[in-house]
Amino acid sequence: EWKTPCPVEEARMPVYVDDARNPYGRMLMCHMVADGVEDLLGMADRIGLARRHFQPGSFPHFDLSRGYRQRALLAGAIAVDRHGLVAVMRGYRARLISDPAEAERLSGLILTPHG
């Protein structure tokens, strides 16, 4: 369910959406990533995106349609290009090495089905 966002200044969180336009059926998809898995899941909840679409495999992310991308931006996500996306991914991988609690949270999500 889509929740009306609060003003962007209040809602800003370390969640990022890229400007990719990857075809998937009739849709164009982009990626949503974050500095932490809880922020990523929190944004998905906020914009009404089901957690079953969470993709923890190669890198924790959600694929977003253009409509969900707009919702995320309105809810405070930060738009980045592909270079920005790679920078976030590198930062998160470094965090997984230095932050055992974050690595454990992610591991728990990989091992536990999410709905």
Contacts in CASP RR format, 6 or more apart in sequence:
PFRMAT RR
TARGET T0000
AUTHOR 0000-0000-0000
METHOD contacts of the structure
MODEL  1
EWKTPCPVEEARMPVYVDDARNPYGRMLMCHMVADGVEDLLGMADRIGLA
RRHFQPGSFPHFDLSRGYRQRALLAGAIAVDRHGLVAVMRGYRARLISDP
AEAERLSGLILTPHG
1 48 0 8 1.000
2 47 0 8 1.000
2 48 0 8 1.000
2 71 0 8 1.000
3 46 0 8 1.000
3 47 0 8 1.000
3 48 0 8 1.000
5 11 0 8 1.000
5 46 0 8 1.000
5 71 0 8 1.000
5 74 0 8 1.000
5 75 0 8 1.000
5 76 0 8 1.000
8 74 0 8 1.000
8 76 0 8 1.000
11 75 0 8 1.000
11 76 0 8 1.000
12 76 0 8 1.000
12 78 0 8 1.000
13 34 0 8 1.000
13 39 0 8 1.000
13 43 0 8 1.000
13 76 0 8 1.000
13 77 0 8 1.000
14 34 0 8 1.000
14 35 0 8 1.000
14 36 0 8 1.000
14 39 0 8 1.000
14 78 0 8 1.000
15 32 0 8 1.000
15 33 0 8 1.000
15 34 0 8 1.000
15 35 0 8 1.000
15 39 0 8 1.000
15 40 0 8 1.000
15 43 0 8 1.000
15 72 0 8 1.000
15 76 0 8 1.000
15 77 0 8 1.000
15 78 0 8 1.000
16 32 0 8 1.000
16 33 0 8 1.000
16 34 0 8 1.000
16 77 0 8 1.000
16 78 0 8 1.000
16 79 0 8 1.000
16 80 0 8 1.000
16 84 0 8 1.000
16 85 0 8 1.000
16 88 0 8 1.000
17 30 0 8 1.000
17 31 0 8 1.000
17 32 0 8 1.000
17 64 0 8 1.000
17 69 0 8 1.000
17 72 0 8 1.000
17 73 0 8 1.000
17 77 0 8 1.000
17 78 0 8 1.000
17 79 0 8 1.000
17 80 0 8 1.000
18 30 0 8 1.000
18 31 0 8 1.000
18 33 0 8 1.000
18 79 0 8 1.000
18 80 0 8 1.000
18 81 0 8 1.000
18 82 0 8 1.000
18 84 0 8 1.000
18 85 0 8 1.000
19 30 0 8 1.000
19 79 0 8 1.000
19 80 0 8 1.000
19 81 0 8 1.000
19 82 0 8 1.000
20 29 0 8 1.000
20 30 0 8 1.000
20 31 0 8 1.000
20 82 0 8 1.000
20 85 0 8 1.000
21 28 0 8 1.000
21 29 0 8 1.000
21 30 0 8 1.000
22 28 0 8 1.000
22 29 0 8 1.000
22 30 0 8 1.000
22 63 0 8 1.000
23 29 0 8 1.000
24 63 0 8 1.000
27 65 0 8 1.000
27 66 0 8 1.000
28 65 0 8 1.000
28 66 0 8 1.000
29 63 0 8 1.000
29 64 0 8 1.000
29 65 0 8 1.000
30 63 0 8 1.000
30 64 0 8 1.000
30 66 0 8 1.000
30 69 0 8 1.000
31 61 0 8 1.000
31 62 0 8 1.000
31 63 0 8 1.000
31 64 0 8 1.000
31 85 0 8 1.000
32 40 0 8 1.000
32 43 0 8 1.000
32 44 0 8 1.000
32 61 0 8 1.000
32 62 0 8 1.000
32 63 0 8 1.000
32 64 0 8 1.000
32 68 0 8 1.000
32 69 0 8 1.000
32 72 0 8 1.000
32 77 0 8 1.000
33 40 0 8 1.000
33 59 0 8 1.000
33 60 0 8 1.000
33 61 0 8 1.000
33 85 0 8 1.000
33 88 0 8 1.000
33 89 0 8 1.000
33 92 0 8 1.000
34 40 0 8 1.000
34 43 0 8 1.000
34 60 0 8 1.000
34 88 0 8 1.000
34 92 0 8 1.000
35 88 0 8 1.000
35 91 0 8 1.000
35 92 0 8 1.000
35 95 0 8 1.000
36 60 0 8 1.000
36 92 0 8 1.000
36 95 0 8 1.000
36 102 0 8 1.000
37 56 0 8 1.000
37 60 0 8 1.000
37 102 0 8 1.000
37 105 0 8 1.000
37 106 0 8 1.000
37 109 0 8 1.000
38 105 0 8 1.000
40 54 0 8 1.000
40 60 0 8 1.000
40 61 0 8 1.000
40 62 0 8 1.000
41 51 0 8 1.000
41 54 0 8 1.000
41 109 0 8 1.000
43 72 0 8 1.000
43 75 0 8 1.000
43 77 0 8 1.000
44 50 0 8 1.000
44 51 0 8 1.000
44 53 0 8 1.000
44 54 0 8 1.000
44 62 0 8 1.000
45 51 0 8 1.000
46 75 0 8 1.000
47 68 0 8 1.000
47 71 0 8 1.000
47 72 0 8 1.000
47 75 0 8 1.000
48 71 0 8 1.000
49 62 0 8 1.000
49 64 0 8 1.000
49 68 0 8 1.000
49 71 0 8 1.000
50 115 0 8 1.000
51 114 0 8 1.000
51 115 0 8 1.000
52 114 0 8 1.000
52 115 0 8 1.000
53 62 0 8 1.000
53 63 0 8 1.000
54 60 0 8 1.000
54 62 0 8 1.000
54 109 0 8 1.000
54 114 0 8 1.000
55 61 0 8 1.000
55 62 0 8 1.000
55 63 0 8 1.000
56 106 0 8 1.000
56 109 0 8 1.000
56 110 0 8 1.000
57 110 0 8 1.000
59 89 0 8 1.000
59 92 0 8 1.000
59 93 0 8 1.000
60 92 0 8 1.000
60 106 0 8 1.000
60 109 0 8 1.000
62 68 0 8 1.000
64 72 0 8 1.000
73 79 0 8 1.000
80 87 0 8 1.000
80 88 0 8 1.000
95 102 0 8 1.000
96 102 0 8 1.000
96 103 0 8 1.000
96 106 0 8 1.000
97 103 0 8 1.000
END
